[in-house]
């Protein structure tokens, strides 16, 4: 836990102007939304939705790039079927779901690197 406390401020200092959309640019966002919509609209769509409902859905968090992911809020798993269609990440990063947003998170620092609003199709 001490490692996280040390890493967070260092990452914030390294990216003081970080804001939503610097990684998930409009063009990249369109690609990710299409990649995410494909399995939702396919034969696994209902299973993905059910998996997200069972995994303590996370809603109501005010997401901000370059801020800590709230420690009191559970980290909702991203269904493996959905991850198969997304670009593979290095072990230092992971994808998380918050409401309908896709979050790119620095694992060691528990920091939100960027997020894509409305990434998941509406119910």
C-alpha positions as CSV (number, residue, x, y, z in Angstrom):
1,X,0.0,0.0,0.0
2,X,2.9,2.4,0.7
3,X,4.1,1.8,-2.9
4,X,0.7,3.1,-4.1
5,X,0.9,6.2,-2.0
6,X,4.3,7.0,-3.4
7,X,3.5,6.2,-7.0
8,X,0.3,8.3,-7.2
9,X,1.8,11.7,-6.6
10,X,4.7,10.9,-8.9
11,X,2.4,10.0,-11.8
12,X,0.3,13.2,-11.1
13,X,3.4,15.3,-11.2
14,X,4.6,13.6,-14.4
15,X,1.2,14.3,-16.1
16,X,0.0,17.6,-14.5
17,X,-2.2,18.5,-17.5
18,X,-3.7,15.0,-18.0
19,X,-7.3,15.0,-18.8
20,X,-9.9,12.7,-20.2
21,X,-9.5,12.0,-23.9
22,X,-5.8,12.3,-24.2
23,X,-5.5,8.5,-24.7
24,X,-9.0,7.7,-25.7
25,X,-9.1,10.4,-28.3
26,X,-12.4,10.8,-30.4
27,X,-10.9,8.6,-33.1
28,X,-9.7,5.9,-30.7
29,X,-12.9,6.2,-28.7
30,X,-14.9,5.3,-31.9
31,X,-12.7,2.3,-32.4
32,X,-13.1,1.1,-28.8
33,X,-16.8,1.6,-28.9
34,X,-17.1,-0.5,-32.0
35,X,-14.8,-3.2,-30.5
36,X,-17.0,-3.3,-27.4
37,X,-20.3,-3.2,-29.2
38,X,-19.3,-6.3,-31.3
39,X,-19.5,-8.9,-28.5
40,X,-22.4,-7.1,-26.9
41,X,-24.4,-7.5,-30.1
42,X,-23.2,-11.1,-30.7
43,X,-24.1,-14.4,-29.2
44,X,-22.3,-13.6,-26.0
45,X,-24.0,-10.3,-25.4
46,X,-26.5,-11.5,-22.8
47,X,-23.8,-13.4,-20.9
48,X,-21.6,-10.3,-20.8
49,X,-24.5,-8.1,-19.5
50,X,-25.3,-10.8,-16.9
51,X,-21.6,-11.0,-15.8
52,X,-21.5,-7.2,-15.4
53,X,-24.7,-7.2,-13.3
54,X,-23.4,-10.0,-11.0
55,X,-20.0,-8.3,-10.4
56,X,-21.2,-5.5,-8.1
57,X,-21.8,-2.9,-10.7
58,X,-19.9,0.3,-10.0
59,X,-21.9,3.5,-10.7
60,X,-21.9,7.1,-9.6
61,X,-18.2,7.7,-9.4
62,X,-17.0,11.0,-10.7
63,X,-14.1,9.8,-13.0
64,X,-11.1,12.1,-13.5
65,X,-8.0,11.3,-15.4
66,X,-4.8,11.5,-13.3
67,X,-6.8,10.9,-10.1
68,X,-6.8,7.9,-7.8
69,X,-9.5,5.3,-8.4
70,X,-11.5,5.5,-5.1
71,X,-10.2,2.8,-2.8
72,X,-13.5,2.3,-1.1
73,X,-15.2,1.4,-4.4
74,X,-14.8,-2.2,-5.6
75,X,-12.9,-2.8,-8.8
76,X,-15.4,-4.4,-11.2
77,X,-13.9,-7.1,-13.3
78,X,-14.1,-6.7,-17.0
79,X,-15.7,-9.9,-18.5
80,X,-13.1,-12.0,-20.3
81,X,-15.3,-12.2,-23.4
82,X,-15.1,-8.5,-23.7
83,X,-11.4,-8.3,-23.0
84,X,-10.7,-10.7,-25.9
85,X,-11.8,-7.9,-28.3
86,X,-9.8,-5.1,-26.7
87,X,-6.1,-4.4,-27.3
88,X,-3.9,-6.3,-24.9
89,X,-2.4,-4.1,-22.2
90,X,1.0,-4.3,-20.4
91,X,0.7,-5.7,-16.9
92,X,1.0,-2.2,-15.4
93,X,-2.4,-1.3,-16.8
94,X,-5.9,-2.8,-16.7
95,X,-9.3,-2.1,-18.0
96,X,-12.2,-1.5,-15.6
97,X,-15.9,-0.8,-16.0
98,X,-17.6,2.0,-14.2
99,X,-21.2,2.4,-15.2
100,X,-21.0,2.5,-19.0
101,X,-17.4,3.9,-19.0
102,X,-14.3,2.0,-19.8
103,X,-11.5,3.0,-17.4
104,X,-7.8,2.6,-18.2
105,X,-6.1,2.2,-14.8
106,X,-2.5,2.2,-13.6
107,X,-2.5,-0.9,-11.4
108,X,0.5,-0.1,-9.1
109,X,-0.6,3.5,-8.4
110,X,-4.4,2.8,-8.6
111,X,-4.7,5.8,-10.8
112,X,-7.1,6.6,-13.6
113,X,-5.0,7.1,-16.7
114,X,-7.9,7.9,-18.9
115,X,-11.5,6.8,-19.4
116,X,-14.0,6.5,-22.2
117,X,-17.5,7.6,-21.4
118,X,-20.5,5.7,-22.8
119,X,-18.1,2.9,-24.0
120,X,-20.6,0.2,-23.2
121,X,-23.9,0.1,-25.2
122,X,-27.0,1.2,-23.3
123,X,-29.1,-1.6,-21.9
